[in-house]
């Protein structure tokens, strides 16, 4: 009877181990939980908040600087915050082209170029980390879609047949701007930057948001609503800056890598990926959509299953694993180092004198494009 019982139990186990089609059922892997708590998202949130506050301060300082010229109460102690040129990515791209073509640093809006180079360097070395660690638009977008998830219990995803063509829009926009700037001569760039329009491009940008027309306000409201409903709508479909940085990030030595042996196939990584990448199905994430946010690494419960790492050929310790603190340090060193160099070398501030600003700022909206 004992033998019969043992044979029956073995038969039941064998039956349970096979699917109806006769193939062996996949055995569930044993979870080996991570020994050390992941703190990448605490670091990332800290960077996001700090950079958002920095931009708020820059915006406020720039606003009062502009108002000083508009009201005639400008004081010599009021200094234009050059960091506001980070919101002039096209100027940064134009000045970068000018520098490559001539070997000379631009005299107008030089900070735009240094910030562009800093963000490009971060993307090239550390994935598209500018987007997920620094960009204030992405930070606000994250809070919007998280609010949408709280309200609707979910975020909506566009069908694949619509998602793919819409995602190509940002690359088309980025390609257009790069093509347009690439076809400008260095002389044309210098002439544009020194024109009244180029000199106060930052003031015109501020005025655009201060005096939103009805059409612009409706478009902005629609984008906010879509950002609540669809995760990272602007970043995923429309941001040309993010597209350009994404292309640069393809050449980054860092990759999110998944160990098939350690992975328990829980798919948590794919569910939290803000770029909707199939992290649980891939061994190496090479996509230009990966922002290096490390959310997939943070949520992974299995020891050694998912990590940010260098290529295997580097033969670095711990299989090339790059901890979150190293990522944060790299971002800070590149950002602060490039800006620190520009400031210490005297290249940070432009050469537009106060008397030109005194004349142009009050009538910024009347200044026309050089080609008009």
ZIFEN-V647709 format. One record per pair of residues at least 24 apart in sequence whose C-alpha atoms are under 6 Angstrom apart, sorted by the first residue. I is the first residue (numbers start at 0). J is the second residue. D is the distance in whole Angstrom. If there is no record, write none. Layout:
i=I j=J d=D
i=I j=J d=D
This chain:
i=28 j=263 d=5
i=31 j=301 d=5
i=31 j=302 d=6
i=32 j=300 d=6
i=32 j=301 d=5
i=32 j=302 d=5
i=33 j=301 d=6
i=33 j=302 d=4
i=37 j=297 d=6
i=39 j=323 d=5
i=43 j=132 d=6
i=46 j=132 d=6
i=47 j=132 d=5
i=47 j=133 d=5
i=50 j=133 d=6
i=51 j=135 d=5
i=57 j=83 d=6
i=68 j=357 d=6
i=69 j=361 d=5
i=81 j=348 d=6
i=84 j=111 d=5
i=85 j=111 d=5
i=85 j=114 d=6
i=91 j=115 d=5
i=93 j=180 d=6
i=97 j=185 d=5
i=106 j=349 d=5
i=106 j=350 d=6
i=107 j=349 d=5
i=108 j=349 d=5
i=109 j=347 d=6
i=110 j=347 d=5
i=117 j=334 d=6
i=122 j=244 d=6
i=122 j=247 d=6
i=122 j=248 d=5
i=123 j=247 d=5
i=123 j=248 d=5
i=123 j=251 d=5
i=124 j=251 d=5
i=126 j=248 d=5
i=126 j=251 d=6
i=126 j=291 d=6
i=127 j=245 d=6
i=127 j=248 d=6
i=127 j=290 d=4
i=127 j=291 d=6
i=128 j=290 d=5
i=128 j=291 d=5
i=131 j=290 d=6
i=131 j=292 d=5
i=140 j=231 d=6
i=143 j=227 d=5
i=144 j=226 d=6
i=144 j=227 d=4
i=144 j=230 d=5
i=147 j=227 d=5
i=147 j=228 d=6
i=154 j=228 d=6
i=154 j=229 d=6
i=155 j=228 d=6
i=155 j=229 d=5
i=165 j=236 d=6
i=166 j=236 d=4
i=169 j=236 d=6
i=169 j=237 d=5
i=169 j=238 d=5
i=169 j=239 d=5
i=169 j=242 d=6
i=170 j=242 d=5
i=172 j=239 d=6
i=173 j=239 d=4
i=196 j=366 d=6
i=196 j=368 d=6
i=245 j=287 d=5
i=246 j=287 d=6
i=249 j=287 d=6
i=252 j=309 d=6
i=253 j=308 d=6
i=253 j=309 d=5
i=254 j=284 d=6
i=254 j=307 d=6
i=254 j=308 d=6
i=255 j=283 d=6
i=255 j=284 d=5
i=255 j=306 d=6
i=255 j=307 d=4
i=256 j=282 d=6
i=256 j=283 d=5
i=256 j=305 d=6
i=256 j=306 d=6
i=257 j=282 d=5
i=257 j=304 d=5
i=257 j=305 d=5
i=258 j=304 d=5
i=261 j=304 d=5
i=262 j=304 d=5
i=268 j=295 d=4
